[in-house]
Amino acid sequence: MSHDRRTRIEQMRNADRARDRRNRVLVIGLSTVVVAGLVAFGSYTLLDKSEASADQKSADAKGADGKDAADGTIEGLKTWDAKKLTRNHVTKTVTYPMKPPVGGDHNPVWMNCDGEVYKKAIPDMNAVHSLEHGSVWVTYTDKAPAADVDKLADRVGKTPYSLMSPYADQADPIMLSAWGKQVTVDSADDPRVAQFFSTFVQGAQTPEPGAACTGGLGAP
């Protein structure tokens, strides 16, 4: 074999090796770009979901006017002086100045309020004890539309520290109560419903935050 031929063969081999190296570098580069793209897409998706969840929570905490529930801007909210709402445990009947009651002396046993939906009226004195534990109490009359009652029952059923029951002699078809707080709403879709729940379920008004909502009195 001549020297020139050997040289050409060696040059061809070198060219092949160089081409192989370039191909490997190209594949590695493309793989890196693809992986980086997938990571970026995954991060964006997680961030987007996180932001969406935060936006929903923020929306629940705001009323129709877009103001924070925590600043006391729930339209039509009635508030009673917490210092005047006595908290003694009694067994004799208590006559409350508001219907449904939002505080005062009450029965030593609370109504179970771990998302309880009662089909019949419940005792005021036991329900007030549940409010003392930080619950929201949804009440309604027979004038409340059945669709609204169902929607409210669904919300309560998913919310610890809440309970719901019919209340025949309240002033309005749908009312929400917490310790020292009460509001009438127009429907289950009224933005004040979410606002009231967000603010007062285990809210700052709660005399005994974290107290039990199970192990009390069940369905009458």
mmCIF file of the C-alpha atoms, coordinates in Angstrom:
data_MODEL
# 
_entry.id   MODEL 
# 
loop_
_atom_site.group_PDB 
_atom_site.id 
_atom_site.type_symbol 
_atom_site.label_atom_id 
_atom_site.label_alt_id 
_atom_site.label_comp_id 
_atom_site.label_asym_id 
_atom_site.label_entity_id 
_atom_site.label_seq_id 
_atom_site.pdbx_PDB_ins_code 
_atom_site.Cartn_x 
_atom_site.Cartn_y 
_atom_site.Cartn_z 
_atom_site.occupancy 
_atom_site.B_iso_or_equiv 
_atom_site.pdbx_formal_charge 
_atom_site.auth_seq_id 
_atom_site.auth_comp_id 
_atom_site.auth_asym_id 
_atom_site.auth_atom_id 
_atom_site.pdbx_PDB_model_num 
ATOM 1   C CA . MET A 1 1   ? 0.000   0.000  0.000  1.00 0.00 ? 1   MET A CA 1 
ATOM 2   C CA . SER A 1 2   ? 1.462   3.374  -0.990 1.00 0.00 ? 2   SER A CA 1 
ATOM 3   C CA . HIS A 1 3   ? 2.045   6.117  1.489  1.00 0.00 ? 3   HIS A CA 1 
ATOM 4   C CA . ASP A 1 4   ? -0.533  8.363  -0.228 1.00 0.00 ? 4   ASP A CA 1 
ATOM 5   C CA . ARG A 1 5   ? -3.217  5.685  0.001  1.00 0.00 ? 5   ARG A CA 1 
ATOM 6   C CA . ARG A 1 6   ? -2.531  5.122  3.687  1.00 0.00 ? 6   ARG A CA 1 
ATOM 7   C CA . THR A 1 7   ? -2.723  8.837  4.250  1.00 0.00 ? 7   THR A CA 1 
ATOM 8   C CA . ARG A 1 8   ? -6.085  9.079  2.496  1.00 0.00 ? 8   ARG A CA 1 
ATOM 9   C CA . ILE A 1 9   ? -7.499  6.178  4.523  1.00 0.00 ? 9   ILE A CA 1 
ATOM 10  C CA . GLU A 1 10  ? -6.305  7.752  7.753  1.00 0.00 ? 10  GLU A CA 1 
ATOM 11  C CA . GLN A 1 11  ? -7.855  11.076 6.708  1.00 0.00 ? 11  GLN A CA 1 
ATOM 12  C CA . MET A 1 12  ? -11.169 9.345  5.993  1.00 0.00 ? 12  MET A CA 1 
ATOM 13  C CA . ARG A 1 13  ? -11.100 7.651  9.388  1.00 0.00 ? 13  ARG A CA 1 
ATOM 14  C CA . ASN A 1 14  ? -10.361 10.943 11.076 1.00 0.00 ? 14  ASN A CA 1 
ATOM 15  C CA . ALA A 1 15  ? -13.260 12.544 9.200  1.00 0.00 ? 15  ALA A CA 1 
ATOM 16  C CA . ASP A 1 16  ? -15.580 9.729  10.308 1.00 0.00 ? 16  ASP A CA 1 
ATOM 17  C CA . ARG A 1 17  ? -14.501 10.111 13.923 1.00 0.00 ? 17  ARG A CA 1 
ATOM 18  C CA . ALA A 1 18  ? -14.990 13.873 13.746 1.00 0.00 ? 18  ALA A CA 1 
ATOM 19  C CA . ARG A 1 19  ? -18.464 13.398 12.246 1.00 0.00 ? 19  ARG A CA 1 
ATOM 20  C CA . ASP A 1 20  ? -19.368 10.932 15.016 1.00 0.00 ? 20  ASP A CA 1 
ATOM 21  C CA . ARG A 1 21  ? -18.224 13.414 17.660 1.00 0.00 ? 21  ARG A CA 1 
ATOM 22  C CA . ARG A 1 22  ? -20.300 16.199 16.081 1.00 0.00 ? 22  ARG A CA 1 
ATOM 23  C CA . ASN A 1 23  ? -23.369 13.937 15.985 1.00 0.00 ? 23  ASN A CA 1 
ATOM 24  C CA . ARG A 1 24  ? -22.940 13.019 19.666 1.00 0.00 ? 24  ARG A CA 1 
ATOM 25  C CA . VAL A 1 25  ? -22.571 16.654 20.625 1.00 0.00 ? 25  VAL A CA 1 
ATOM 26  C CA . LEU A 1 26  ? -25.675 17.531 18.586 1.00 0.00 ? 26  LEU A CA 1 
ATOM 27  C CA . VAL A 1 27  ? -27.749 14.752 20.209 1.00 0.00 ? 27  VAL A CA 1 
ATOM 28  C CA . ILE A 1 28  ? -26.605 15.753 23.694 1.00 0.00 ? 28  ILE A CA 1 
ATOM 29  C CA . GLY A 1 29  ? -27.385 19.390 22.956 1.00 0.00 ? 29  GLY A CA 1 
ATOM 30  C CA . LEU A 1 30  ? -30.865 18.601 21.653 1.00 0.00 ? 30  LEU A CA 1 
ATOM 31  C CA . SER A 1 31  ? -31.576 16.350 24.636 1.00 0.00 ? 31  SER A CA 1 
ATOM 32  C CA . THR A 1 32  ? -30.546 19.112 27.012 1.00 0.00 ? 32  THR A CA 1 
ATOM 33  C CA . VAL A 1 33  ? -32.856 21.583 25.284 1.00 0.00 ? 33  VAL A CA 1 
ATOM 34  C CA . VAL A 1 34  ? -35.784 19.129 25.399 1.00 0.00 ? 34  VAL A CA 1 
ATOM 35  C CA . VAL A 1 35  ? -35.251 18.338 29.092 1.00 0.00 ? 35  VAL A CA 1 
ATOM 36  C CA . ALA A 1 36  ? -34.935 22.031 29.939 1.00 0.00 ? 36  ALA A CA 1 
ATOM 37  C CA . GLY A 1 37  ? -38.151 22.708 28.040 1.00 0.00 ? 37  GLY A CA 1 
ATOM 38  C CA . LEU A 1 38  ? -40.023 19.975 29.889 1.00 0.00 ? 38  LEU A CA 1 
ATOM 39  C CA . VAL A 1 39  ? -38.772 21.243 33.243 1.00 0.00 ? 39  VAL A CA 1 
ATOM 40  C CA . ALA A 1 40  ? -39.777 24.791 32.373 1.00 0.00 ? 40  ALA A CA 1 
ATOM 41  C CA . PHE A 1 41  ? -43.230 23.651 31.211 1.00 0.00 ? 41  PHE A CA 1 
ATOM 42  C CA . GLY A 1 42  ? -43.752 21.613 34.373 1.00 0.00 ? 42  GLY A CA 1 
ATOM 43  C CA . SER A 1 43  ? -42.706 24.525 36.552 1.00 0.00 ? 43  SER A CA 1 
ATOM 44  C CA . TYR A 1 44  ? -45.040 26.851 34.681 1.00 0.00 ? 44  TYR A CA 1 
ATOM 45  C CA . THR A 1 45  ? -47.946 24.399 35.046 1.00 0.00 ? 45  THR A CA 1 
ATOM 46  C CA . LEU A 1 46  ? -47.404 24.017 38.798 1.00 0.00 ? 46  LEU A CA 1 
ATOM 47  C CA . LEU A 1 47  ? -47.092 27.773 39.219 1.00 0.00 ? 47  LEU A CA 1 
ATOM 48  C CA . ASP A 1 48  ? -50.216 28.365 37.170 1.00 0.00 ? 48  ASP A CA 1 
ATOM 49  C CA . LYS A 1 49  ? -52.212 25.903 39.290 1.00 0.00 ? 49  LYS A CA 1 
ATOM 50  C CA . SER A 1 50  ? -50.860 27.421 42.481 1.00 0.00 ? 50  SER A CA 1 
ATOM 51  C CA . GLU A 1 51  ? -51.803 30.906 41.365 1.00 0.00 ? 51  GLU A CA 1 
ATOM 52  C CA . ALA A 1 52  ? -55.262 29.722 40.322 1.00 0.00 ? 52  ALA A CA 1 
ATOM 53  C CA . SER A 1 53  ? -55.822 28.187 43.751 1.00 0.00 ? 53  SER A CA 1 
ATOM 54  C CA . ALA A 1 54  ? -54.634 31.355 45.451 1.00 0.00 ? 54  ALA A CA 1 
ATOM 55  C CA . ASP A 1 55  ? -56.904 33.450 43.232 1.00 0.00 ? 55  ASP A CA 1 
ATOM 56  C CA . GLN A 1 56  ? -59.910 31.287 44.174 1.00 0.00 ? 56  GLN A CA 1 
ATOM 57  C CA . LYS A 1 57  ? -59.169 31.630 47.870 1.00 0.00 ? 57  LYS A CA 1 
ATOM 58  C CA . SER A 1 58  ? -58.758 35.363 47.420 1.00 0.00 ? 58  SER A CA 1 
ATOM 59  C CA . ALA A 1 59  ? -62.072 35.568 45.574 1.00 0.00 ? 59  ALA A CA 1 
ATOM 60  C CA . ASP A 1 60  ? -63.831 33.675 48.367 1.00 0.00 ? 60  ASP A CA 1 
ATOM 61  C CA . ALA A 1 61  ? -62.432 36.147 50.856 1.00 0.00 ? 61  ALA A CA 1 
ATOM 62  C CA . LYS A 1 62  ? -63.814 39.147 48.981 1.00 0.00 ? 62  LYS A CA 1 
ATOM 63  C CA . GLY A 1 63  ? -67.311 40.470 48.648 1.00 0.00 ? 63  GLY A CA 1 
ATOM 64  C CA . ALA A 1 64  ? -69.152 41.865 45.663 1.00 0.00 ? 64  ALA A CA 1 
ATOM 65  C CA . ASP A 1 65  ? -67.286 45.153 46.051 1.00 0.00 ? 65  ASP A CA 1 
ATOM 66  C CA . GLY A 1 66  ? -63.909 43.400 45.921 1.00 0.00 ? 66  GLY A CA 1 
ATOM 67  C CA . LYS A 1 67  ? -62.904 44.452 49.428 1.00 0.00 ? 67  LYS A CA 1 
ATOM 68  C CA . ASP A 1 68  ? -61.312 42.064 51.889 1.00 0.00 ? 68  ASP A CA 1 
ATOM 69  C CA . ALA A 1 69  ? -63.751 40.312 54.202 1.00 0.00 ? 69  ALA A CA 1 
ATOM 70  C CA . ALA A 1 70  ? -61.374 40.791 57.106 1.00 0.00 ? 70  ALA A CA 1 
ATOM 71  C CA . ASP A 1 71  ? -61.836 44.565 57.084 1.00 0.00 ? 71  ASP A CA 1 
ATOM 72  C CA . GLY A 1 72  ? -65.508 44.281 58.115 1.00 0.00 ? 72  GLY A CA 1 
ATOM 73  C CA . THR A 1 73  ? -67.006 45.221 54.754 1.00 0.00 ? 73  THR A CA 1 
ATOM 74  C CA . ILE A 1 74  ? -69.616 42.449 54.510 1.00 0.00 ? 74  ILE A CA 1 
ATOM 75  C CA . GLU A 1 75  ? -72.664 44.344 53.360 1.00 0.00 ? 75  GLU A CA 1 
ATOM 76  C CA . GLY A 1 76  ? -75.533 44.144 55.847 1.00 0.00 ? 76  GLY A CA 1 
ATOM 77  C CA . LEU A 1 77  ? -73.428 42.457 58.539 1.00 0.00 ? 77  LEU A CA 1 
ATOM 78  C CA . LYS A 1 78  ? -74.849 42.837 62.063 1.00 0.00 ? 78  LYS A CA 1 
ATOM 79  C CA . THR A 1 79  ? -72.420 42.765 64.970 1.00 0.00 ? 79  THR A CA 1 
ATOM 80  C CA . TRP A 1 80  ? -73.061 42.419 68.692 1.00 0.00 ? 80  TRP A CA 1 
ATOM 81  C CA . ASP A 1 81  ? -70.651 43.539 71.409 1.00 0.00 ? 81  ASP A CA 1 
ATOM 82  C CA . ALA A 1 82  ? -68.732 40.408 72.345 1.00 0.00 ? 82  ALA A CA 1 
ATOM 83  C CA . LYS A 1 83  ? -68.257 41.708 75.891 1.00 0.00 ? 83  LYS A CA 1 
ATOM 84  C CA . LYS A 1 84  ? -72.028 41.667 76.392 1.00 0.00 ? 84  LYS A CA 1 
ATOM 85  C CA . LEU A 1 85  ? -72.478 38.125 75.085 1.00 0.00 ? 85  LEU A CA 1 
ATOM 86  C CA . THR A 1 86  ? -72.258 36.031 78.247 1.00 0.00 ? 86  THR A CA 1 
ATOM 87  C CA . ARG A 1 87  ? -70.808 32.547 77.997 1.00 0.00 ? 87  ARG A CA 1 
ATOM 88  C CA . ASN A 1 88  ? -72.097 30.668 81.033 1.00 0.00 ? 88  ASN A CA 1 
ATOM 89  C CA . HIS A 1 89  ? -73.070 27.001 80.787 1.00 0.00 ? 89  HIS A CA 1 
ATOM 90  C CA . VAL A 1 90  ? -76.670 26.647 81.910 1.00 0.00 ? 90  VAL A CA 1 
ATOM 91  C CA . THR A 1 91  ? -79.422 24.054 81.738 1.00 0.00 ? 91  THR A CA 1 
ATOM 92  C CA . LYS A 1 92  ? -82.422 26.320 82.192 1.00 0.00 ? 92  LYS A CA 1 
ATOM 93  C CA . THR A 1 93  ? -83.999 27.776 79.059 1.00 0.00 ? 93  THR A CA 1 
ATOM 94  C CA . VAL A 1 94  ? -82.384 30.937 77.708 1.00 0.00 ? 94  VAL A CA 1 
ATOM 95  C CA . THR A 1 95  ? -84.451 33.506 75.806 1.00 0.00 ? 95  THR A CA 1 
ATOM 96  C CA . TYR A 1 96  ? -82.217 35.154 73.242 1.00 0.00 ? 96  TYR A CA 1 
ATOM 97  C CA . PRO A 1 97  ? -82.785 38.697 71.947 1.00 0.00 ? 97  PRO A CA 1 
ATOM 98  C CA . MET A 1 98  ? -82.084 37.719 68.323 1.00 0.00 ? 98  MET A CA 1 
ATOM 99  C CA . LYS A 1 99  ? -83.185 34.871 66.052 1.00 0.00 ? 99  LYS A CA 1 
ATOM 100 C CA . PRO A 1 100 ? -81.200 32.828 65.360 1.00 0.00 ? 100 PRO A CA 1 
ATOM 101 C CA . PRO A 1 101 ? -79.083 33.599 68.447 1.00 0.00 ? 101 PRO A CA 1 
ATOM 102 C CA . VAL A 1 102 ? -75.449 34.610 67.971 1.00 0.00 ? 102 VAL A CA 1 
ATOM 103 C CA . GLY A 1 103 ? -74.183 34.248 71.519 1.00 0.00 ? 103 GLY A CA 1 
ATOM 104 C CA . GLY A 1 104 ? -74.998 34.278 75.199 1.00 0.00 ? 104 GLY A CA 1 
ATOM 105 C CA . ASP A 1 105 ? -75.384 31.665 77.903 1.00 0.00 ? 105 ASP A CA 1 
ATOM 106 C CA . HIS A 1 106 ? -75.811 28.190 76.442 1.00 0.00 ? 106 HIS A CA 1 
ATOM 107 C CA . ASN A 1 107 ? -76.103 24.483 77.071 1.00 0.00 ? 107 ASN A CA 1 
ATOM 108 C CA . PRO A 1 108 ? -72.938 22.694 78.250 1.00 0.00 ? 108 PRO A CA 1 
ATOM 109 C CA . VAL A 1 109 ? -73.197 20.375 75.217 1.00 0.00 ? 109 VAL A CA 1 
ATOM 110 C CA . TRP A 1 110 ? -72.567 21.739 71.723 1.00 0.00 ? 110 TRP A CA 1 
ATOM 111 C CA . MET A 1 111 ? -74.260 20.650 68.510 1.00 0.00 ? 111 MET A CA 1 
ATOM 112 C CA . ASN A 1 112 ? -71.946 18.597 66.338 1.00 0.00 ? 112 ASN A CA 1 
ATOM 113 C CA . CYS A 1 113 ? -70.664 21.061 63.761 1.00 0.00 ? 113 CYS A CA 1 
ATOM 114 C CA . ASP A 1 114 ? -68.194 19.159 61.604 1.00 0.00 ? 114 ASP A CA 1 
ATOM 115 C CA . GLY A 1 115 ? -70.041 20.030 58.394 1.00 0.00 ? 115 GLY A CA 1 
ATOM 116 C CA . GLU A 1 116 ? -73.363 18.830 59.828 1.00 0.00 ? 116 GLU A CA 1 
ATOM 117 C CA . VAL A 1 117 ? -76.548 19.371 57.796 1.00 0.00 ? 117 VAL A CA 1 
ATOM 118 C CA . TYR A 1 118 ? -79.611 18.901 60.018 1.00 0.00 ? 118 TYR A CA 1 
ATOM 119 C CA . LYS A 1 119 ? -82.967 18.314 58.355 1.00 0.00 ? 119 LYS A CA 1 
ATOM 120 C CA . LYS A 1 120 ? -84.913 19.332 61.460 1.00 0.00 ? 120 LYS A CA 1 
ATOM 121 C CA . ALA A 1 121 ? -84.668 22.340 63.772 1.00 0.00 ? 121 ALA A CA 1 
ATOM 122 C CA . ILE A 1 122 ? -81.987 22.093 66.453 1.00 0.00 ? 122 ILE A CA 1 
ATOM 123 C CA . PRO A 1 123 ? -81.942 23.558 69.988 1.00 0.00 ? 123 PRO A CA 1 
ATOM 124 C CA . ASP A 1 124 ? -80.762 27.169 70.135 1.00 0.00 ? 124 ASP A CA 1 
ATOM 125 C CA . MET A 1 125 ? -78.783 26.630 73.309 1.00 0.00 ? 125 MET A CA 1 
ATOM 126 C CA . ASN A 1 126 ? -76.689 23.831 71.827 1.00 0.00 ? 126 ASN A CA 1 
ATOM 127 C CA . ALA A 1 127 ? -76.168 25.671 68.542 1.00 0.00 ? 127 ALA A CA 1 
ATOM 128 C CA . VAL A 1 128 ? -74.889 28.740 70.393 1.00 0.00 ? 128 VAL A CA 1 
ATOM 129 C CA . HIS A 1 129 ? -72.270 26.540 72.040 1.00 0.00 ? 129 HIS A CA 1 
ATOM 130 C CA . SER A 1 130 ? -71.144 25.529 68.526 1.00 0.00 ? 130 SER A CA 1 
ATOM 131 C CA . LEU A 1 131 ? -70.775 29.206 67.609 1.00 0.00 ? 131 LEU A CA 1 
ATOM 132 C CA . GLU A 1 132 ? -68.589 29.644 70.680 1.00 0.00 ? 132 GLU A CA 1 
ATOM 133 C CA . HIS A 1 133 ? -66.288 27.011 69.165 1.00 0.00 ? 133 HIS A CA 1 
ATOM 134 C CA . GLY A 1 134 ? -65.920 29.044 65.972 1.00 0.00 ? 134 GLY A CA 1 
ATOM 135 C CA . SER A 1 135 ? -68.645 27.585 63.777 1.00 0.00 ? 135 SER A CA 1 
ATOM 136 C CA . VAL A 1 136 ? -70.786 29.229 61.121 1.00 0.00 ? 136 VAL A CA 1 
ATOM 137 C CA . TRP A 1 137 ? -74.476 28.336 61.380 1.00 0.00 ? 137 TRP A CA 1 
ATOM 138 C CA . VAL A 1 138 ? -76.572 28.468 58.200 1.00 0.00 ? 138 VAL A CA 1 
ATOM 139 C CA . THR A 1 139 ? -80.330 28.668 58.781 1.00 0.00 ? 139 THR A CA 1 
ATOM 140 C CA . TYR A 1 140 ? -83.280 28.874 56.413 1.00 0.00 ? 140 TYR A CA 1 
ATOM 141 C CA . THR A 1 141 ? -87.066 28.967 56.325 1.00 0.00 ? 141 THR A CA 1 
ATOM 142 C CA . ASP A 1 142 ? -89.520 27.167 54.060 1.00 0.00 ? 142 ASP A CA 1 
ATOM 143 C CA . LYS A 1 143 ? -89.426 30.257 51.816 1.00 0.00 ? 143 LYS A CA 1 
ATOM 144 C CA . ALA A 1 144 ? -85.844 29.548 50.784 1.00 0.00 ? 144 ALA A CA 1 
ATOM 145 C CA . PRO A 1 145 ? -85.665 28.022 47.281 1.00 0.00 ? 145 PRO A CA 1 
ATOM 146 C CA . ALA A 1 146 ? -84.860 24.305 47.328 1.00 0.00 ? 146 ALA A CA 1 
ATOM 147 C CA . ALA A 1 147 ? -81.931 24.829 44.928 1.00 0.00 ? 147 ALA A CA 1 
ATOM 148 C CA . ASP A 1 148 ? -80.371 27.332 47.340 1.00 0.00 ? 148 ASP A CA 1 
ATOM 149 C CA . VAL A 1 149 ? -80.863 24.990 50.275 1.00 0.00 ? 149 VAL A CA 1 
ATOM 150 C CA . ASP A 1 150 ? -79.107 22.207 48.348 1.00 0.00 ? 150 ASP A CA 1 
ATOM 151 C CA . LYS A 1 151 ? -76.165 24.442 47.385 1.00 0.00 ? 151 LYS A CA 1 
ATOM 152 C CA . LEU A 1 152 ? -75.738 25.683 50.942 1.00 0.00 ? 152 LEU A CA 1 
ATOM 153 C CA . ALA A 1 153 ? -75.944 22.117 52.267 1.00 0.00 ? 153 ALA A CA 1 
ATOM 154 C CA . ASP A 1 154 ? -73.188 21.116 49.853 1.00 0.00 ? 154 ASP A CA 1 
ATOM 155 C CA . ARG A 1 155 ? -70.946 23.945 51.081 1.00 0.00 ? 155 ARG A CA 1 
ATOM 156 C CA . VAL A 1 156 ? -71.592 23.151 54.741 1.00 0.00 ? 156 VAL A CA 1 
ATOM 157 C CA . GLY A 1 157 ? -71.000 19.445 54.167 1.00 0.00 ? 157 GLY A CA 1 
ATOM 158 C CA . LYS A 1 158 ? -67.504 20.254 52.902 1.00 0.00 ? 158 LYS A CA 1 
ATOM 159 C CA . THR A 1 159 ? -66.653 22.736 55.666 1.00 0.00 ? 159 THR A CA 1 
ATOM 160 C CA . PRO A 1 160 ? -65.491 21.703 59.142 1.00 0.00 ? 160 PRO A CA 1 
ATOM 161 C CA . TYR A 1 161 ? -66.769 24.041 61.859 1.00 0.00 ? 161 TYR A CA 1 
ATOM 162 C CA . SER A 1 162 ? -70.081 24.691 60.165 1.00 0.00 ? 162 SER A CA 1 
ATOM 163 C CA . LEU A 1 163 ? -73.632 23.445 60.552 1.00 0.00 ? 163 LEU A CA 1 
ATOM 164 C CA . MET A 1 164 ? -76.991 24.023 58.911 1.00 0.00 ? 164 MET A CA 1 
ATOM 165 C CA . SER A 1 165 ? -80.595 23.622 59.974 1.00 0.00 ? 165 SER A CA 1 
ATOM 166 C CA . PRO A 1 166 ? -84.105 24.957 59.267 1.00 0.00 ? 166 PRO A CA 1 
ATOM 167 C CA . TYR A 1 167 ? -85.253 27.844 61.467 1.00 0.00 ? 167 TYR A CA 1 
ATOM 168 C CA . ALA A 1 168 ? -88.938 28.605 61.094 1.00 0.00 ? 168 ALA A CA 1 
ATOM 169 C CA . ASP A 1 169 ? -89.285 31.962 62.843 1.00 0.00 ? 169 ASP A CA 1 
ATOM 170 C CA . GLN A 1 170 ? -86.247 33.893 61.623 1.00 0.00 ? 170 GLN A CA 1 
ATOM 171 C CA . ALA A 1 171 ? -86.865 37.169 59.797 1.00 0.00 ? 171 ALA A CA 1 
ATOM 172 C CA . ASP A 1 172 ? -85.456 36.202 56.391 1.00 0.00 ? 172 ASP A CA 1 
ATOM 173 C CA . PRO A 1 173 ? -85.331 33.053 54.231 1.00 0.00 ? 173 PRO A CA 1 
ATOM 174 C CA . ILE A 1 174 ? -81.544 32.544 54.461 1.00 0.00 ? 174 ILE A CA 1 
ATOM 175 C CA . MET A 1 175 ? -79.328 33.757 57.286 1.00 0.00 ? 175 MET A CA 1 
ATOM 176 C CA . LEU A 1 176 ? -75.753 33.060 58.382 1.00 0.00 ? 176 LEU A CA 1 
ATOM 177 C CA . SER A 1 177 ? -74.610 33.373 61.985 1.00 0.00 ? 177 SER A CA 1 
ATOM 178 C CA . ALA A 1 178 ? -71.329 33.242 63.879 1.00 0.00 ? 178 ALA A CA 1 
ATOM 179 C CA . TRP A 1 179 ? -70.488 34.298 67.435 1.00 0.00 ? 179 TRP A CA 1 
ATOM 180 C CA . GLY A 1 180 ? -71.611 37.929 67.597 1.00 0.00 ? 180 GLY A CA 1 
ATOM 181 C CA . LYS A 1 181 ? -72.107 38.126 63.802 1.00 0.00 ? 181 LYS A CA 1 
ATOM 182 C CA . GLN A 1 182 ? -75.079 37.677 61.489 1.00 0.00 ? 182 GLN A CA 1 
ATOM 183 C CA . VAL A 1 183 ? -76.083 38.470 57.926 1.00 0.00 ? 183 VAL A CA 1 
ATOM 184 C CA . THR A 1 184 ? -79.037 37.863 55.634 1.00 0.00 ? 184 THR A CA 1 
ATOM 185 C CA . VAL A 1 185 ? -78.145 36.773 52.096 1.00 0.00 ? 185 VAL A CA 1 
ATOM 186 C CA . ASP A 1 186 ? -80.221 36.815 48.939 1.00 0.00 ? 186 ASP A CA 1 
ATOM 187 C CA . SER A 1 187 ? -79.303 33.328 47.701 1.00 0.00 ? 187 SER A CA 1 
ATOM 188 C CA . ALA A 1 188 ? -76.723 30.564 47.896 1.00 0.00 ? 188 ALA A CA 1 
ATOM 189 C CA . ASP A 1 189 ? -74.821 32.358 45.112 1.00 0.00 ? 189 ASP A CA 1 
ATOM 190 C CA . ASP A 1 190 ? -74.669 35.643 47.018 1.00 0.00 ? 190 ASP A CA 1 
ATOM 191 C CA . PRO A 1 191 ? -70.924 36.470 47.271 1.00 0.00 ? 191 PRO A CA 1 
ATOM 192 C CA . ARG A 1 192 ? -71.441 37.279 50.948 1.00 0.00 ? 192 ARG A CA 1 
ATOM 193 C CA . VAL A 1 193 ? -71.863 33.560 51.645 1.00 0.00 ? 193 VAL A CA 1 
ATOM 194 C CA . ALA A 1 194 ? -68.246 32.792 50.702 1.00 0.00 ? 194 ALA A CA 1 
ATOM 195 C CA . GLN A 1 195 ? -67.164 36.014 52.391 1.00 0.00 ? 195 GLN A CA 1 
ATOM 196 C CA . PHE A 1 196 ? -68.896 35.108 55.655 1.00 0.00 ? 196 PHE A CA 1 
ATOM 197 C CA . PHE A 1 197 ? -67.453 31.587 55.687 1.00 0.00 ? 197 PHE A CA 1 
ATOM 198 C CA . SER A 1 198 ? -63.953 32.809 54.860 1.00 0.00 ? 198 SER A CA 1 
ATOM 199 C CA . THR A 1 199 ? -64.066 35.398 57.639 1.00 0.00 ? 199 THR A CA 1 
ATOM 200 C CA . PHE A 1 200 ? -65.877 33.651 60.477 1.00 0.00 ? 200 PHE A CA 1 
ATOM 201 C CA . VAL A 1 201 ? -65.180 29.894 60.309 1.00 0.00 ? 201 VAL A CA 1 
ATOM 202 C CA . GLN A 1 202 ? -62.692 29.739 63.206 1.00 0.00 ? 202 GLN A CA 1 
ATOM 203 C CA . GLY A 1 203 ? -62.399 33.505 62.760 1.00 0.00 ? 203 GLY A CA 1 
ATOM 204 C CA . ALA A 1 204 ? -61.073 36.187 65.067 1.00 0.00 ? 204 ALA A CA 1 
ATOM 205 C CA . GLN A 1 205 ? -64.471 36.448 66.782 1.00 0.00 ? 205 GLN A CA 1 
ATOM 206 C CA . THR A 1 206 ? -64.216 32.856 68.093 1.00 0.00 ? 206 THR A CA 1 
ATOM 207 C CA . PRO A 1 207 ? -64.156 32.717 71.926 1.00 0.00 ? 207 PRO A CA 1 
ATOM 208 C CA . GLU A 1 208 ? -62.792 29.152 71.976 1.00 0.00 ? 208 GLU A CA 1 
ATOM 209 C CA . PRO A 1 209 ? -60.804 28.533 68.767 1.00 0.00 ? 209 PRO A CA 1 
ATOM 210 C CA . GLY A 1 210 ? -59.951 24.913 68.128 1.00 0.00 ? 210 GLY A CA 1 
ATOM 211 C CA . ALA A 1 211 ? -62.534 23.538 70.548 1.00 0.00 ? 211 ALA A CA 1 
ATOM 212 C CA . ALA A 1 212 ? -64.257 20.320 69.480 1.00 0.00 ? 212 ALA A CA 1 
ATOM 213 C CA . CYS A 1 213 ? -67.027 20.181 66.888 1.00 0.00 ? 213 CYS A CA 1 
ATOM 214 C CA . THR A 1 214 ? -67.622 16.443 67.304 1.00 0.00 ? 214 THR A CA 1 
ATOM 215 C CA . GLY A 1 215 ? -68.635 14.405 70.303 1.00 0.00 ? 215 GLY A CA 1 
ATOM 216 C CA . GLY A 1 216 ? -71.535 16.714 71.113 1.00 0.00 ? 216 GLY A CA 1 
ATOM 217 C CA . LEU A 1 217 ? -75.251 16.505 70.381 1.00 0.00 ? 217 LEU A CA 1 
ATOM 218 C CA . GLY A 1 218 ? -76.272 14.886 67.108 1.00 0.00 ? 218 GLY A CA 1 
ATOM 219 C CA . ALA A 1 219 ? -79.385 15.048 64.966 1.00 0.00 ? 219 ALA A CA 1 
ATOM 220 C CA . PRO A 1 220 ? -82.578 15.662 66.963 1.00 0.00 ? 220 PRO A CA 1 
# 
